[in-house]
């Protein structure tokens, strides 16, 4: 159990960080690792779902690898203080989408994705009077993350996919639930080019070389923690000969892995017609990693910046005049 300082001011964020260090698990969210608290749902349902609590901003549609399984965050994520609570459902299937008919198809155009599948219409029989044939009707809904990689799926309307050794035609794609693609697919007869065993519609001969499985890849690199939002902890020291010197950000040592430097915003006084006094004009901001910066004149605003590659925190600026 980690040591605790009883004289330190406790905050919900600090309390949660201690819990994550003590009882948290390493997960991979959208391929990158972080610490999170994973708990079970109280009720028992037909599908396996868990609650996820983390300090990192989380959204519906995020793909999580926890232990050996992949999970999809399915709800609108709630925020409490500086933490995020989400509900995720365990993924049991994957589907390969053939992107060969896209105008700018990728080199590996067989996109393999982890998906949730629900069957909304079972195998029902219908009679077609014109062809005098009895048709078997079935419909499924396929849910997957809506992100930059899966944006191209919106162009696959009326294309085919293979699921459960059967061929389905994509009849509609909904983006109503932000972060998730809801794909409606209807059972149709298979074609000669469909590989039902490999799960690929219109399958090329060298299909093994064309599969893109990057959605399943994860990074073992740890993600640096970020401070909560607040005011920059820097203080003025001196300003002589155009050199401003200030104290180091107090959180710099604690969050050294994510500290990126200081955002400096300078101001200049300009005369405008109709005004008796010069107008203070904000100039373009720039970044520096040093607590010593060369400027023409005061006033100036300094804000401390932290970035761990996933999220970015820019603390409220401090103004020196």
Beta strands, then each sheet from edge to edge (+ up, - down):
strand 1: 25-29
strand 2: 32-40
strand 3: 49-54
strand 4: 63-66
strand 5: 69-73
strand 6: 78-80
strand 7: 83-90
strand 8: 93-98
strand 9: 110-128
strand 10: 133-145
strand 11: 160-163
strand 12: 166-174
strand 13: 180-188
strand 14: 211-212
strand 15: 236-240
strand 16: 243-246
strand 17: 259-270
strand 18: 279-282
strand 19: 286-288
strand 20: 292-294
strand 21: 300-307
strand 22: 312-314
strand 23: 318-320
sheet 1: 6+ 7- 3+ 2- 1+ 4- 5+
sheet 2: 8+ 9- 10+ 13- 12+ 11-
sheet 3: 8+ 9- 14-
sheet 4: 15+ 16- 20+
sheet 5: 18+ 17- 19+
sheet 6: 18+ 17- 21+ 22-
sheet 7: 18+ 17- 21+ 23-
end
